[in-house]
Each structure stands twice: as C-alpha cells, then as structure tokens.
C-alpha cells in the first residue's frame, strides 16, 4: 500500500538526531516498528489478568526496546481494559527511555461519548525520558469508528488515527485489523497501526497480540515516540 509521504529539507534527519529526546535516537532511522505482546499462559488458562509486557523490534526483527506495565492487581481485575496504567519503556541496556501513563476514568472508553467531556475520553501522556513531556493521545467522539488525536507537547494536533468499524479478533477471525494513520487534517493516510492475525492455535490459547506501526521515516522522533503510546492504548483497550 502506498502512503502520502511527508517531505522535509534534506538535512531534516540530521536535525532530528540532534533534537530528539535522549535514548530515542534510534527511532530516527525507522519507518516501521513491530510490537509483540509476550505470551501469558496464566491469562489464557485461568483468566487472571497480569501486567502486560511487550518487545519492540525493527523491520528485521531486532529488539531495540522493551516495555512493561505497572498496574496494581485490583485495578487490573476490576477495571480490565478500562484501567489506568503506567508503562515503562527501557532500551537494551535497561535504561528507562520513555514513560507512558493513562489515568483511570470510570466513564471513559465508549467512542459515542468521548467527545462529550474530558471525563469520557481516554488520554495518554508520553514522556521521554521520564519527566520530559513530548506528546499525548486523546480519544475523540465517534458514532462508529475508534478515533484518536495525536498531540504534540504544546497540545496541537499533529496526526490522527482512525480505527476500523469493528475489531475482528480471536481464532475464527483470520484477518488483520488496520488503524489508519492520517495527517492532522484527516485528509491523507501516511501510515497505519495494524493488529496482525497470529494464527488459529496461538489466537485460541494465548492473549498475545502482534502489532506493526508504519510511518514516514522523516516523521519527528517525538511523534514516533507518541505513536508507541497510541499503540499501547489500542492494545490494552481493544
């Protein structure tokens, strides 16, 4: 699939390397990130919700980041995918390079009411490194599709994500689910976030998901980092 590219000056990648948050320099070179939720047999067989763990790889399946959720047991069991969460992202040297957080909102989640008030919309904050706010993700109101705005550190919308009408999931739904990555005006698709079908057996016995994020290589590193936060919001909520 061909996407509309974002064109910048020839020295933009060099400028990104000098201005990107410490620890995320590697994102400068990427136009695709593969995210795999690690298999949890405990969840599959006894239904006990555990803190999620994810491996982030490049297009060649080389790991460059690892993410793990920190949420108390009561929140996970009672609130399931509506829960607030904290996700720590570390590099291969075990240095924390990103912090992704979502506050618990008892009324949030339904796309029909997300546009009514702030209390009805999921919001995710992304810091890189922890303490340095780089962007956020905000759920938007919609009658039939999941919709999210990607905001920069100033609160301006820089990208949009539009989900499918329905999320087809499970062993009997052998298809990928695509979330479109759109420009700020929503007119052009420049990438996607895709949940990949893992195969009948794996879908049946595990809750492990595989996602791929595709975007222009010259997208800013802060935007790429915020898209990682958007993906984790989609993974946990959906």
Secondary structure as UniProt FT lines:
FT   TURN            10..11
FT   HELIX           12..19
FT   TURN            22..23
FT   HELIX           25..29
FT   STRAND          32..37
FT   HELIX           41..46
FT   STRAND          53..57
FT   TURN            59..60
FT   STRAND          63..70
FT   HELIX           73..79
FT   HELIX           80..82
FT   STRAND          85..91
FT   TURN            92..93
FT   STRAND          96..102
FT   TURN            106..107
FT   TURN            111..116
FT   HELIX           118..120
FT   STRAND          123..127
FT   TURN            130..131
FT   STRAND          133..139
FT   STRAND          147..152
FT   TURN            153..154
FT   STRAND          157..162
FT   TURN            171..172
FT   STRAND          177..183
FT   TURN            184..185
FT   STRAND          189..196
FT   HELIX           200..205
FT   STRAND          210..214
FT   TURN            217..218
FT   HELIX           221..237
//
